Amino acid sequence: MSATPVSAPSVSASSERPVVVGEPIAIADVVRVARAGARAVLAPAALERVRASRAFVERIVAEGRAAYGINTGFGKLAQVRIAPGDVRALQRHLVLSHAVGVGTPLPAEVVRAMLLLRAQSLAVGHSGVRAETLQLLLDCLNAGVHPVVPAQGSVGASGDLAPLAHVALALIGEGEAEYAGAVLPAGDALARAGLAPAVLEAKEGLALINGTQAMTALGILAVADGLALATCADVAGAMTLEALRGTLAAFDARVAELRPHPGAAAASENVRRLGAGSAIHAAHADCPKVQDAYSLRCIPQVHGATRDALAHAAEVLTREANSVTDNPLLFPDDPGVAGAGGGRVLSAGNFHGQPVALAMDYAKLAVAELANIAERRVAHLMDPAVSDGLPAFL
């Protein structure tokens, strides 16, 4: 595959404050990195956590303790022990075997969001990667080396194994990456950016491909757009209300107070503010019409419900952006396991995509409702039977 990812942002060389990986990040941070080319830097405290987690992995390998993904096979081969001399090959082959996505490459903005989110998850310090590997992720992001990631292939229930494997593939100098507007063999892209490919050590391949960063990246950018669209819908609704000589009465703040959904209050305030001082509204302040059509009168309720649904999705995605989603999870400070330095390895299911999937289904329905009510407003504008004197088929 050699298609260029679309909408590649220019990497900012400005002094805009960077996003600090390893500290809590917000949806706005992800959007800045993905679309505005903001830089990302690793928090000093995160570096210490990553080093402690890595030291635990190396202790496991040295002691010969069996730990999934560190010195065992994967899936049904979890009971098969891997010799120390084969650990590097195991991690490399894991990445190669899972980089099997198909379809059009994801846009560069999505890939940039994936790189940031993967780094954020690893920086929490429960994944066992080396600091150098984490830094390479950030270096690729900041240098504008964007792995070519096919859009189709996420397993969902087992996380974004295939999309993340294509990210990891570029880190080891395999596959393809976009750099300076051209799609190149990943090794060449790294070299042109002054970067060297990683040689993965124990646990690193698994830590890089196990997680939800593709679906979370797509979700964050979609919800950010949805929230912007909700404001645009308020503006369109306010303009339509004027054109149809509707009344602002339904947008009175006291109405929203009696049904205190925050989204409805915000939409109502938007339309009220946009209509303030309107000569058109003033001209028919004493209009004998009792009330307007649903598509006008119910703008706060419909637009507001969409806003609330998107706000919920944003909360879910923000939690996910700051979560550790690979497997197994490492707890180097746990004293409860015998060994030279203690520590515990827990196999669990934080890679499962259900929290993101349900939130995004909800968000999708919510955005569709903005289109439904807009269609009814358009119908009113075009139909002279109800448009109060506007030209037919306006």
C-alpha positions in Angstrom: 0.0 0.0 0.0 1.4 3.4 -1.0 -1.5 5.8 -0.6 -0.7 9.1 1.2 -2.7 9.7 4.4 -4.8 12.7 3.8 -5.0 16.0 5.7 -1.5 15.8 7.1 -1.0 18.7 9.4 2.2 20.8 9.3 4.3 20.2 12.5 4.4 23.4 14.4 7.7 25.0 15.1 6.1 27.7 17.2 6.7 28.3 20.9 3.1 27.1 21.7 3.2 25.2 24.9 3.7 21.5 24.3 1.4 18.7 25.6 3.0 17.0 28.6 2.8 13.2 28.2 2.5 11.4 31.5 0.3 14.1 33.1 -3.5 14.2 32.5 -4.4 15.3 29.0 -7.7 16.6 27.7 -9.5 16.3 24.4 -8.3 19.7 23.4 -4.7 18.6 23.9 -5.2 15.6 21.5 -6.8 17.9 18.9 -3.9 20.4 19.2 -1.4 17.7 18.6 -3.4 15.9 15.9 -4.5 19.0 13.9 -2.3 21.9 14.8 1.0 20.1 15.0 1.6 20.9 18.7 4.7 19.1 20.2 4.5 16.5 23.0 7.1 16.1 25.7 7.5 13.5 28.4 7.0 14.6 32.0 10.0 13.9 34.3 7.9 12.0 36.8 6.6 9.8 34.0 10.2 9.0 33.0 10.9 7.7 36.5 7.7 5.6 36.4 8.7 4.1 33.0 12.2 3.3 34.2 10.9 1.6 37.4 8.4 -0.5 35.3 11.2 -1.5 32.9 13.5 -2.5 35.7 10.8 -4.8 36.9 10.6 -6.5 33.5 14.3 -7.0 33.4 14.2 -8.5 36.9 11.5 -10.9 35.8 13.7 -12.0 32.8 16.8 -12.3 35.0 15.0 -14.4 37.6 13.3 -16.6 35.0 9.9 -16.0 36.5 7.1 -16.9 34.0 5.2 -13.8 33.0 2.8 -13.6 30.1 4.1 -11.6 27.1 7.5 -11.2 28.7 8.9 -14.7 28.5 5.9 -16.7 27.3 4.1 -17.1 24.0 0.8 -15.4 23.3 -2.9 -16.5 23.4 -3.1 -20.3 23.4 0.7 -20.4 23.6 0.7 -18.6 26.9 2.1 -21.7 28.7 5.0 -22.0 26.3 8.2 -20.5 27.8 10.5 -18.5 25.6 14.2 -18.7 25.9 16.0 -15.5 26.8 17.8 -15.6 23.5 14.5 -15.6 21.6 12.8 -12.7 23.3 13.8 -10.1 20.7 12.6 -12.3 17.9 9.3 -13.0 19.7 8.5 -9.3 20.1 9.5 -8.5 16.5 7.5 -11.3 15.1 4.5 -10.3 17.2 4.4 -6.9 15.5 5.0 -8.4 12.0 2.2 -11.0 12.4 -0.4 -8.4 13.5 0.3 -5.7 11.0 -2.4 -7.0 8.6 -4.7 -4.1 8.3 -6.4 -3.3 5.0 -8.2 -0.4 3.3 -7.5 3.2 2.9 -4.8 4.6 5.3 -6.1 6.6 8.2 -5.7 10.4 7.9 -2.5 11.7 9.4 -4.4 13.6 12.1 -5.8 10.3 13.4 -2.3 8.7 13.3 -0.9 11.6 15.2 -3.6 11.3 17.8 -2.8 7.5 18.1 0.9 8.2 18.6 0.1 10.7 21.4 -2.4 8.4 23.1 -0.2 5.4 22.9 2.7 7.4 24.5 0.3 8.6 27.2 -0.8 5.1 28.1 2.8 3.8 28.2 3.9 6.9 30.3 1.7 5.9 33.2 4.3 3.3 34.0 2.6 -0.1 34.1 3.6 -1.4 30.7 7.3 -2.2 30.9 8.7 -0.4 27.8 12.1 1.1 27.8 12.3 4.9 28.0 14.0 4.9 24.6 11.1 3.2 23.0 8.6 5.6 24.5 10.8 8.6 23.4 10.9 7.2 19.8 7.1 7.4 19.7 7.3 11.1 20.7 10.2 11.8 18.4 8.2 10.4 15.5 5.2 12.5 16.5 7.3 15.7 16.8 9.3 15.1 13.7 6.2 14.4 11.6 7.0 10.8 10.9 3.5 9.3 10.5 3.2 5.5 10.1 0.8 4.4 7.4 -2.0 2.7 9.3 -4.8 1.0 7.3 -8.3 2.0 8.4 -9.7 -1.6 8.8 -8.5 -4.3 11.1 -9.3 -3.4 14.6 -10.4 -6.4 16.7 -12.3 -4.3 19.2 -12.8 -6.9 21.8 -9.0 -7.4 21.8 -8.2 -3.8 21.2 -6.8 -2.1 18.2 -4.2 -4.8 17.6 -3.8 -4.4 13.8 -3.8 -0.6 13.7 -1.3 -0.3 16.6 0.8 -3.0 15.0 1.2 -0.8 12.0 2.4 2.0 14.3 4.9 -0.3 15.9 5.9 -1.6 12.5 7.2 1.8 11.5 9.0 2.2 14.9 11.1 -0.9 14.0 11.8 0.5 10.5 9.4 -1.8 8.7 6.2 -1.0 6.7 5.6 2.6 5.4 5.5 6.0 6.9 4.6 9.5 5.6 7.3 12.1 6.1 7.4 15.6 4.6 4.5 14.9 2.3 5.8 11.6 0.8 5.1 8.0 1.7 8.4 6.1 2.1 9.7 2.8 3.5 9.5 3.5 7.3 13.3 3.0 7.7 13.9 5.7 5.1 11.4 8.0 6.8 13.1 7.5 10.1 16.5 8.1 8.6 15.4 11.4 6.9 14.1 12.6 10.3 17.4 11.7 12.0 15.9 8.8 13.9 17.0 5.2 14.4 14.5 2.3 14.4 13.9 0.5 17.7 15.0 -3.1 18.4 12.2 -4.3 20.7 13.1 -6.0 23.9 10.9 -8.2 26.2 7.3 -7.1 26.6 7.7 -4.1 24.2 6.0 -5.5 21.2 3.0 -6.5 23.2 2.9 -3.2 25.0 2.9 -1.3 21.7 0.1 -3.1 20.0 -2.3 -3.9 22.9 -4.7 -1.1 23.5 -7.6 1.1 22.3 -5.7 4.1 20.8 -7.1 3.9 17.3 -10.7 3.9 18.3 -10.0 6.5 21.0 -8.2 8.7 18.5 -11.1 8.5 16.0 -13.6 9.0 18.8 -11.9 12.1 20.2 -11.7 13.8 16.8 -15.3 12.9 16.0 -16.6 14.2 19.3 -14.6 17.4 19.0 -16.2 18.0 15.6 -19.6 17.1 17.0 -19.4 19.7 19.7 -18.3 22.3 17.1 -21.2 21.2 14.9 -23.7 21.6 17.8 -22.7 25.3 18.0 -23.1 25.6 14.2 -26.5 24.1 14.5 -27.5 26.7 17.1 -26.3 29.4 14.7 -28.3 27.9 11.8 -31.3 27.5 14.0 -31.2 31.1 15.2 -31.0 32.3 11.6 -33.9 30.2 10.6 -35.9 31.4 13.5 -35.4 35.0 12.3 -36.1 34.1 8.6 -39.4 32.4 9.6 -40.3 35.3 12.0 -40.4 33.0 15.0 -40.3 34.1 18.6 -37.6 33.9 21.2 -40.1 33.1 23.9 -39.3 29.4 23.8 -35.6 30.3 24.6 -36.4 32.2 27.8 -33.9 31.2 30.5 -36.8 30.4 32.8 -37.9 27.6 30.5 -34.5 25.8 30.7 -34.5 26.2 34.5 -37.6 24.1 34.8 -36.0 21.2 33.0 -32.3 21.8 33.9 -30.4 19.8 31.3 -27.1 21.7 30.8 -27.1 21.2 27.0 -30.6 22.7 26.6 -29.6 25.7 28.7 -26.5 26.2 26.6 -28.4 25.9 23.3 -31.1 28.2 24.6 -28.6 30.8 25.7 -26.8 30.6 22.3 -30.0 31.3 20.3 -31.1 34.0 22.7 -27.7 35.8 22.5 -27.6 35.5 18.7 -31.1 36.9 18.4 -30.6 39.8 20.9 -31.1 43.2 19.2 -32.5 41.7 16.1 -34.6 44.2 14.1 -36.5 41.3 12.6 -37.5 39.9 16.0 -38.4 43.4 17.2 -40.6 44.0 14.1 -43.0 41.2 15.1 -42.7 41.3 18.9 -46.5 41.6 19.1 -47.2 38.9 16.5 -50.6 37.1 17.1 -49.0 33.7 16.4 -49.3 31.6 19.5 -46.3 29.4 19.0 -43.8 28.1 16.5 -43.3 24.8 14.8 -41.5 22.0 16.8 -38.3 22.4 14.6 -38.0 26.0 15.9 -39.5 25.8 19.4 -37.7 22.6 20.3 -34.2 23.7 19.3 -33.0 23.8 22.9 -34.4 20.4 23.7 -33.0 18.6 20.6 -29.7 20.4 20.3 -29.3 20.3 24.0 -29.8 16.5 24.2 -27.1 16.2 21.5 -24.8 18.4 23.5 -25.3 16.3 26.7 -24.7 13.1 24.8 -21.5 14.4 23.3 -20.4 15.7 26.7 -20.9 12.2 28.1 -18.8 10.7 25.2 -16.1 13.3 25.9 -15.9 12.3 29.5 -15.6 8.6 28.5 -12.9 9.4 25.9 -11.0 11.6 28.3 -10.8 8.8 30.8 -9.7 6.4 28.1 -7.1 8.8 26.9 -5.5 8.7 30.3 -5.8 5.0 30.9 -3.5 2.1 30.7 -5.0 -0.3 28.1 -2.4 -3.0 27.4 -1.9 -6.4 28.9 -0.4 -7.7 31.1 -0.2 -4.8 33.6 2.9 -4.4 35.8 3.0 -3.3 39.4 6.6 -3.2 40.3 6.0 -1.8 43.9 3.6 -4.6 44.9 5.3 -6.4 47.8 3.2 -9.5 47.7 5.1 -11.7 45.3 8.2 -13.6 46.3 11.4 -12.7 44.4 14.4 -10.5 44.6 12.4 -7.3 44.4 8.7 -8.3 44.6 6.3 -6.9 42.1 3.3 -8.4 40.4 2.1 -9.0 36.9 -1.7 -9.0 36.3 -3.3 -10.3 33.2 -6.6 -8.5 32.6 -8.8 -7.0 29.9 -8.2 -3.2 29.8 -7.7 -3.5 26.1 -11.4 -4.2 25.5 -13.0 -1.5 23.5 -16.5 -1.6 24.9 -16.5 1.6 26.9 -15.4 3.6 23.8 -17.8 1.7 21.5 -20.9 2.3 23.5 -20.1 6.0 24.0 -19.5 6.4 20.2 -22.7 4.7 19.3 -24.5 7.2 21.5 -22.6 10.1 20.0 -23.4 9.0 16.5 -27.1 8.9 17.2 -26.9 12.3 18.9 -25.2 14.0 15.9 -27.8 12.4 13.5 -30.5 14.2 15.5 -29.0 17.6 14.6 -29.5 16.6 10.9 -33.1 15.4 11.5 -34.3 18.7 13.1 -32.3 20.8 10.5 -34.1 19.0 7.7 -37.5 20.0 9.2 -36.3 23.6 9.4 -35.2 23.5 5.8 -38.6 22.1 4.8 -40.3 25.1 6.5 -38.1 27.6 4.7 -38.9 26.1 1.3 -42.6 25.5 1.7 -44.7 28.7 1.0 -47.6 27.2 2.9 -45.7 27.5 6.2 -42.8 29.9 5.5 -44.9 33.0 6.1 -44.3 34.7 2.8 -40.8 33.5 1.8 -40.3 32.5 -1.9 -41.3 29.0 -2.8 -38.3 26.6 -2.9 -36.1 29.2 -1.2 
